[in-house]
Amino acid sequence: MADLITLQDAKDYIPVAHTDDDTRISAIITGVSSQIRLKTGIQFESSTSNEYIPGGEETLQVSRFPVTQLSEVAVVNESRNVLLNPNFAGDADNWTVGANWAYANGKVTRTADATATTLSQSLENIATAGRSYVLRVTVTGQTAGTLTPSIGDTGGTAISASGATDTRIEATGGTDSIILTPDATFDGAVVLVMLIEITDSIRDPETYQVDLTAGTITTLRPDWDDFWYSEDPSASAPPIWPEAPNGYRVAYTGGETSIPDDIAFAAKMWTEHIYNFPNQGTVLTTRGDLTARMAGATPPPVQEILERYGDLHV
């Protein structure tokens, strides 16, 4: 995912005229962008997505809006993680760790190198044609490069930033392995890999209404006849989306065509705040340190913008 502001945007705002701190400012921008997405629950850039949302709610809320196209809503009938040791609990057992990868402290970290050695796990029949998965990979500390997942012969979406990335993969055959392949400059750490095998069934599109601006999906209830919304629903009425204990899959296209001005302004303020934080010499030595510092201390003006943005759009 792209940063919410450019290096020059941040330097103009701080302001900084020299280039000595460009690397550090760029790391701050990437961390700030990740935290803003995390705190708002919104992915701002327009993209086609498959999202999995729990049931038991009045509405399904997607993370990219406004929505420009809703392709389908499906009930997930079954979901199970098929990988062994998905969170590297205590070791990297069950994983084949290539050169330039190293396990420590619950994660497998790669040192950037021109050799594209992989992190992989083999499982019987995992690549059998027709099997359907959602692959979730969580990466921390990534400052450069991409990491591309694949199952057998089928590749997924390249990961270009820290955070959790979900990819829908339909197996087509090949070697029975899940493989994470870095490019030469990828320098992140993998902390979680979950491969969820799913079966689902498509819902009739006539049974739901979509608020394209807010990115919410509300289904018709049989006892409401032609009404999909009630000002005063019965307190004892069941949730509108109750029948999928494993959640729902929503395929859609959505997101802003450009970064909203208030979000860009929040990113600039937060970047300036971190840059001018006391004891700069001991701060931001790694991306992990940066994320930890920001997760615990959102500047009040930034928090106000993020909350207001959420109130306006969710």
Phi and psi in degrees as a GROMACS rama.xvg file:
@    title "Ramachandran Plot"
@    xaxis  label "Phi"
@    yaxis  label "Psi"
@TYPE xy
-75.0855  154.28  ALA-2
-67.4061  154.729  ASP-3
-78.3884  -22.6852  LEU-4
-136.923  163.846  ILE-5
-91.2226  164.93  THR-6
-57.7743  -42.3135  LEU-7
-67.1464  -36.5844  GLN-8
-55.2654  -46.9394  ASP-9
-68.0273  -43.2825  ALA-10
-65.4375  -36.3761  LYS-11
-65.2456  -35.6201  ASP-12
-78.7299  -36.2031  TYR-13
-59.9832  -50.8047  ILE-14
-94.2616  157.26  PRO-15
-136.999  125.613  VAL-16
-98.9056  -25.6729  ALA-17
-86.3541  174.49  HIS-18
-108.448  3.48884  THR-19
-60.92  -33.2948  ASP-20
-104.441  15.5372  ASP-21
-58.5146  -41.8923  ASP-22
-63.7764  -43.567  THR-23
-67.7279  -41.8101  ARG-24
-64.4336  -39.3973  ILE-25
-62.0627  -40.3749  SER-26
-64.4269  -38.6031  ALA-27
-63.8121  -44.7475  ILE-28
-59.3174  -44.8511  ILE-29
-63.1491  -42.3494  THR-30
-65.6662  -42.9212  GLY-31
-61.2531  -44.2545  VAL-32
-59.5055  -42.9275  SER-33
-63.9476  -43.1674  SER-34
-67.2309  -37.497  GLN-35
-64.2435  -42.6809  ILE-36
-62.4343  -41.3175  ARG-37
-64.4868  -45.5993  LEU-38
-72.8383  -32.6809  LYS-39
-89.2799  -20.0608  THR-40
71.1342  20.7531  GLY-41
-121.671  133.132  ILE-42
-100.163  116.394  GLN-43
-80.4529  -34.8579  PHE-44
-76.058  145.765  GLU-45
-68.1136  133.938  SER-46
-162.663  158.239  SER-47
-89.4089  129.313  THR-48
-134.657  152.638  SER-49
-115.767  112.701  ASN-50
-115.635  147.863  GLU-51
-113.6  122.887  TYR-52
-126.12  132.973  ILE-53
-62.0239  155.508  PRO-54
-85.9194  -168.371  GLY-55
76.8465  25.8027  GLY-56
-126.698  161.775  GLU-57
-72.3984  -32.8129  GLU-58
-137.796  159.382  THR-59
-100.554  127.235  LEU-60
-109.897  115.366  GLN-61
-87.099  164.027  VAL-62
-96.9515  -6.72046  SER-63
-119.538  121.522  ARG-64
-152.756  157.195  PHE-65
-66.0797  153.093  PRO-66
-86.846  128.202  VAL-67
-100.114  -23.1333  THR-68
-155.501  128.36  GLN-69
-105.213  114.354  LEU-70
-84.524  -48.2341  SER-71
-166.598  156.354  GLU-72
-123.482  127.181  VAL-73
-127.839  143.006  ALA-74
-81.863  127.234  VAL-75
-84.0194  111.053  VAL-76
-79.9852  -31.8957  ASN-77
-148.475  141.181  GLU-78
-149.196  133.992  SER-79
-153.189  141.373  ARG-80
-77.8292  129.48  ASN-81
-103.725  -5.30997  VAL-82
-86.2774  153.958  LEU-83
-96.7899  141.48  LEU-84
50.2648  56.9591  ASN-85
-67.7672  -24.931  PRO-86
-110.95  18.6933  ASN-87
51.8537  51.34  PHE-88
-74.3253  98.9673  ALA-89
83.6798  -15.9653  GLY-90
-169.606  -177.532  ASP-91
-112.299  30.1753  ALA-92
-57.1815  147.989  ASP-93
77.8273  -4.80202  ASN-94
-110.537  144.862  TRP-95
-96.4595  112.76  THR-96
-101.754  112.703  VAL-97
-76.0661  173.337  GLY-98
-58.872  146.49  ALA-99
76.0035  2.64419  ASN-100
-107.477  146.523  TRP-101
-147.771  136.595  ALA-102
-88.9499  137.472  TYR-103
-166.858  135.401  ALA-104
55.5761  45.6692  ASN-105
77.8958  18.6819  GLY-106
-152.998  159.144  LYS-107
-114.951  116.69  VAL-108
-108.343  139.552  THR-109
-108.261  137.045  ARG-110
-92.1631  127.056  THR-111
-55.7082  134.516  ALA-112
-161.348  151.39  ASP-113
-66.1346  -20.7909  ALA-114
-82.5362  120.356  THR-115
-86.459  63.159  ALA-116
-74.0688  151.89  THR-117
-112.186  165.191  THR-118
-113.592  124.2  LEU-119
-147.503  163.831  SER-120
-144.337  134.665  GLN-121
-102.343  135.425  SER-122
-141.094  139.765  LEU-123
-59.7258  128.225  GLU-124
64.8611  16.3911  ASN-125
-64.3547  -28.9283  ILE-126
-98.2494  11.3489  ALA-127
-56.7259  129.382  THR-128
-56.0296  134.439  ALA-129
100.865  -18.0545  GLY-130
-74.4096  140.258  ARG-131
-118.291  134.506  SER-132
-136.713  157.021  TYR-133
-115.059  122.74  VAL-134
-102.656  122.323  LEU-135
-112.429  121.378  ARG-136
-120.702  126.486  VAL-137
-109.939  124.092  THR-138
-120.538  141.91  VAL-139
-126.025  158.502  THR-140
69.4394  16.3047  GLY-141
-82.2357  123.704  GLN-142
-116.727  -11.1099  THR-143
-158.343  160.476  ALA-144
79.4754  -174.396  GLY-145
-136.218  157.52  THR-146
-128.803  119.562  LEU-147
-110.011  121.036  THR-148
-87.1135  154.171  PRO-149
-153.78  155.35  SER-150
-124.128  112.864  ILE-151
58.1696  -124.753  GLY-152
-87.8394  -0.737604  ASP-153
-105.291  119.649  THR-154
-91.0163  155.008  GLY-155
-108.564  -168.15  GLY-156
-77.8717  132.185  THR-157
-65.4065  136.401  ALA-158
-93.4176  123.663  ILE-159
-120.41  5.56854  SER-160
-155.278  157.619  ALA-161
-62.2976  155.904  SER-162
121.413  -175.098  GLY-163
-94.0321  131.553  ALA-164
-123.562  126.446  THR-165
-103.185  133.452  ASP-166
-132.248  130.553  THR-167
-86.7198  125.656  ARG-168
-128.531  126.711  ILE-169
-102.882  112.983  GLU-170
-63.8013  143.246  ALA-171
-126.158  4.78448  THR-172
116.24  -174.842  GLY-173
103.674  -165.998  GLY-174
-62.9086  136.308  THR-175
-80.2064  70.9002  ASP-176
-146.91  151.158  SER-177
-99.2466  131.191  ILE-178
-129.903  131.144  ILE-179
-109.307  114.822  LEU-180
-112.624  117.082  THR-181
-86.4357  156.776  PRO-182
-86.5445  -176.435  ASP-183
-62.5911  -29.7936  ALA-184
-102.484  -1.85942  THR-185
-62.1733  130.996  PHE-186
-134.333  23.8782  ASP-187
-90.9376  -179.733  GLY-188
-119.84  133.807  ALA-189
-93.7393  122.379  VAL-190
-110.664  -17.5542  VAL-191
-155.716  134.316  LEU-192
-135.301  114.006  VAL-193
-119.409  132.289  MET-194
-116.819  104.727  LEU-195
-96.2559  114.478  ILE-196
-82.4499  135.202  GLU-197
-132.641  153.479  ILE-198
-128.639  142.427  THR-199
-147.164  168.798  ASP-200
-133.551  135.045  SER-201
-75.4527  135.369  ILE-202
-84.0426  151.817  ARG-203
-63.8626  120.402  ASP-204
-62.3785  -17.8043  PRO-205
-73.8845  -8.17963  GLU-206
-94.9717  5.62506  THR-207
-140.311  156.109  TYR-208
-114.28  144.67  GLN-209
-120.878  127.756  VAL-210
-90.3093  100.308  ASP-211
-63.3459  -34.2462  LEU-212
-70.5609  -45.3414  THR-213
-89.9337  -13.0209  ALA-214
73.0818  32.1106  GLY-215
-111.798  147.99  THR-216
-123.977  124.652  ILE-217
-123.879  130.369  THR-218
-95.9053  152.647  THR-219
-68.7759  140.612  LEU-220
-102.61  134.516  ARG-221
-53.886  -37.4405  PRO-222
-77.7323  -2.63354  ASP-223
-102.553  7.43007  TRP-224
52.0614  -117.379  ASP-225
-91.4342  7.64291  ASP-226
-102.996  128.006  PHE-227
-102.306  -1.62487  TRP-228
-142.565  143.167  TYR-229
-131.768  134.668  SER-230
-66.4751  -29.1338  GLU-231
-138.878  69.1044  ASP-232
-66.2904  151.047  PRO-233
-61.5739  136.509  SER-234
-62.4982  -25.2859  ALA-235
-90.8462  -2.38502  SER-236
-67.0798  141.705  ALA-237
-70.5408  159.972  PRO-238
-58.2485  152.148  PRO-239
-68.203  -32.8569  ILE-240
-112.528  68.8649  TRP-241
-98.8369  -15.4594  PRO-242
-92.0949  11.4536  GLU-243
-124.925  88.9542  ALA-244
-59.9606  -22.6124  PRO-245
-97.0624  3.43914  ASN-246
95.0532  -165.624  GLY-247
-131.533  147.824  TYR-248
-107.304  125.056  ARG-249
-116.785  118.748  VAL-250
-103.433  123.014  ALA-251
-161.396  168.949  TYR-252
-119.731  130.44  THR-253
-165.473  173.081  GLY-254
125.512  161.645  GLY-255
-70.3885  147.099  GLU-256
-77.3269  -17.6203  THR-257
-151.093  160.09  SER-258
-68.0095  125.993  ILE-259
-56.7679  144.691  PRO-260
-59.1841  -40.0833  ASP-261
-69.5677  -32.8179  ASP-262
-70.6602  -41.0898  ILE-263
-61.9503  -39.8604  ALA-264
-65.1538  -41.1916  PHE-265
-61.678  -40.5052  ALA-266
-64.0439  -39.9272  ALA-267
-64.8559  -45.6785  LYS-268
-61.2313  -44.4534  MET-269
-67.2302  -39.653  TRP-270
-62.2014  -44.1177  THR-271
-62.9491  -39.9859  GLU-272
-62.4328  -47.1604  HIS-273
-66.6135  -41.081  ILE-274
-60.6283  -40.1302  TYR-275
-95.0113  14.6876  ASN-276
-63.0022  143.157  PHE-277
-58.5752  156.807  PRO-278
59.8385  43.656  ASN-279
-56.7665  -32.4283  GLN-280
-62.3061  -22.7056  GLY-281
-106.851  5.9511  THR-282
-106.481  150.473  VAL-283
65.8778  32.3959  LEU-284
-70.5264  -25.2302  THR-285
-140.106  162.62  THR-286
-62.2943  -34.4636  ARG-287
-61.1164  -43.159  GLY-288
-60.3777  -42.5987  ASP-289
-60.2698  -47.8062  LEU-290
-60.8511  -42.1717  THR-291
-64.9091  -39.3542  ALA-292
-65.4653  -42.3611  ARG-293
-74.6956  -35.0365  MET-294
-61.645  -27.4987  ALA-295
-99.7626  -2.99241  GLY-296
-150.879  85.7733  ALA-297
-89.2093  124.015  THR-298
-56.6201  136.471  PRO-299
-50.6664  -43.6521  PRO-300
-62.7711  -34.7059  PRO-301
-68.901  -44.3315  VAL-302
-59.1636  -39.5346  GLN-303
-61.781  -42.397  GLU-304
-65.0978  -45.4781  ILE-305
-62.8006  -40.9931  LEU-306
-67.4019  -40.0961  GLU-307
-66.065  -40.1476  ARG-308
-62.2197  -43.0498  TYR-309
-63.0996  -42.3256  GLY-310
-61.9714  -35.6567  ASP-311
-76.6175  -26.9407  LEU-312
-116.29  -13.6004  HIS-313
